[in-house]
Amino acid sequence: MHTMQNKLNNKFLLARKFLNLSQMQIAEKCGLTQRDISQIENGKRVFIPTNLINFYYEEGIDINSIYNLNEEVRLRNESLSDTPKMTA
């Protein structure tokens, strides 16, 4: 069974896949390294850089859907029933 932290890290992976971007593409846009993104997505890094959170927000991801572990990753400003979702 996944821990709460693993579920959170997996949500960052799902958000990236939702945007159809590689780890390298995200890293370049956020001023991070591909290794940083990999460590975040694989649960080897607990701290989530603000610039990564801001990037997802600017790309339209509902940040609450990342941090609410009972929700699927979705776009913001769209109803829950109309939004394409990414699940594990």
ZIPEFEN-V801191 format. One record per backbone hydrogen bond with DSSP energy under -1.0 kcal/mol. NH is the residue of the N-H (numbers start at 0). CO is the residue of the C=O. If there is no record, write none. Layout:
NH,CO  NH,CO
This chain:
6,2  7,3  8,4  9,5  10,6  11,7  12,8  13,9  14,10  15,11  16,12  17,13  18,14  19,16  20,15  25,21  26,22  27,23  28,24  29,25  30,26  31,26  36,32  37,33  38,34  39,35  40,36  41,37  42,39  43,38  44,38  52,48  53,49  54,50  55,51  56,52  57,53  58,54  59,56  60,55  61,73  66,62  67,63  68,66  70,67  72,85  75,59  85,72
